[in-house]
Amino acid sequence: MLRQADPTGPPAGSIVDHFGFAWKDLPTRLAKWKADGVEIEQTGNPNQGYVHGPDGIRVEFFGDPSLPTPVAMNHIHFYPVDIPAMQAWYAKMFGGVPGKRARQSSPGWIDCDDIPGTNLSFSQGKAGLVPTKGRSLDHIGFDVKDLEGFTKKLEAQGIKLDEAIRLAPNGTTKVAYLTDPWGTRIELTEKLAPAAN
């Protein structure tokens, strides 16, 4: 979801650095990006890299010919100082399944939590990273089945909402916001629906 704004800065320097997608036919996608003049950042792995978008947004890409769809969400990449604490928090609050995923750009593993629809990846960060709110990657989002019940569960665990549940302009989607302990702004939705054309 995109919104017109004047960001305070790019994602780099905040707790959420980038996000990634996998493409079924990466060679065709790379050729299209090159033909369109998109800035592509690749190192030694031809099956992985980043595309650069406006306002400092970087989107990591991978090729995965086994995908059942042309493109799929792959991960959101956080850079906390205390990886175990963040991994445990997302496991407790959002039902993430702690584990590890293979690095694409170099040998080794990345700590992560798997949740339906994506992977939350955690790499070692440094002190002084700023919150996401106001930056070009302002927040992440999760769609839940029962927003009222889910937020009551969070509040029972000491989580305070930044914005109470409200109905979106489409009259169908319920929305609420909170911030994790590291400054990641999180949008919670119920019945997220695309905007009408």
N, C-alpha and C positions, 0 to 999 in steps of 0.2 A: 504494500500500500504506500503510495507516494503522496506527499503533501507539500505545497509551496511554502517555503519558510526561509529565513536568513539564519543559517546555522552558526553556532558559536565556534565550531571547529569540526574537523573530520573525525571519523571513528578512531583513528590512531591517536593514542594518548588517553583513551577512555578504557573502561573495563571490558567492553565488547569491541574487539578490533575489526572483525569481519565476519562474514557468513559464507557458506559454500553450497554449490549445487553440483549434481552429477548429470552428465549428458549421455544419452545412449549412443549417439553418433558424434563424438567429439571432433573428428577430423572435418566433417562438414560444418559444424558450428565454428571451429577455428577459422576455416576459410571464409565464412560469412563475416565474422568479426574483422578479419584482416581487410576484406573488400570494403567494409563499412568504415575503415579507419579507426577502429576501436583500439585503445592502448592495451597491449597484452604484455604481461610480465611472466616469463617462464625461465626456469633454471634448467637443470639437467634432465628433468622428467618430462617427456613429451605428453604424458597423460595427465598432467597437473600444472596449474599455474593460477594467475589472477587476471581479471579484466579490471580496468580502472574506469570508474564512472565519475559523474560530476560531484563536486563538493568533497573529494577525497575518499569516496566510497570504493572499496576493493571487494570484489566478489571472487572467491576461490572457485576453481572448476576442476572437475575430474571427469575422465571418461569411464563409463561402465556399460559395455555392450549388453549386459544381462538385464538392464532395466526394462520393466514392462511398459514404461511411458517414455516419451522423448526426453523429458527432464524431470528431476526430482530434487527436493530439498535434501541437503546432506548434513549440514551442521551449522551451529552458531559457536563462534570461537571467543572464549573469555580468557583474560590474562590476570588472574588473581595472584596475590602474594602467597596466600594460604590455600593451595589447591584442595587438600582434604576437607577443609571447612566448607568451601563452596560446593564441592561435590556432594557432601553430606546434606547440605541445606537443600539443594535442588532435588536430591533423592527423597528427603523427608516431605518437603512442601509440594512437589509436583510428581512424585512417584517415579522419579528417574531410577534406572537400574545402573548402578556403578559398574564400570569396567574400563577397558582400554581399547583404543582403535589404532590401527597402524598409521604411521606418518606416511604421507604421499611424497613429500619433498625430500626426505632424508630417512635413513634407517632409524628404527626405534618406535616407541609407542607414546600415545597421548592419553592421559587420564580423561575419562568421560562419564556422562550419564546418558543412557538411551531413554528417550521418551517417545510415545507414538508420534510419528511424523518427522522426527529429526534426532540429531545427536547433539548434546551439549559438550563441547570440547574445552578442556582446561589446560593451558600452558602457563609456565612460570612467568609471572608478571613482576613489576617493580613497584615500589611505593610511590604514591603521588598520582596514580591514575585517577582521572576525573569521572564523575557520573555521566551517564549517557544523555540525560535530559538536555535538550537544546542543541545537541550536536547533529550532524547530518544523518547519523544512525541513532535516532532519538530513543527508541525502545524496541523491545522484542515483544512477541505476543503469543498467547496460548488460547485456544478455543476450548471451552469446557462444556459439559452437558448441562450442569445445574449450577449456574453462576452463584446464585444466592446460597445454596448449600456449600459450595466450594469456598466462598469468601467467609462464611461462618466458621468453617473448619480452620481456615488460616487465622482468623481473629482469635479463635480459642487457643491457638499456639502463640499468641502475642504479636501477630502481624497486623499492622495498621494500614488500611487503605489510604492512598493519597487522594483518590476520587471515588466516592461511593457509586454504587451501581446506578446507571441511568440508561434510558432507552436512546439508541442512536437515531439520527434523523430518518433512517429508512423504516422506522417503526417496528422492526423485527429484532434487530440485534441489541442485546444488552451488553454494556461496557463498564469496566471498572479498572482502576490503575493502582499499582503498588510499586514500591522500590525495594530491591533486595538489599542485604546489608553492605554490599560493595558498590552500590550506586547504579545498578541496572534498573532502568524504568521498565516495568512490565505491564502490558495491556492484557486484560482478561476479557474474553468475549464469550457470549453464548449465542448460537445461531448466526455466526458470522456469514454475512451474505454479500455478494458483489454489489457494487453501486449500480443503480438503474441507468441505462443508456439514454 
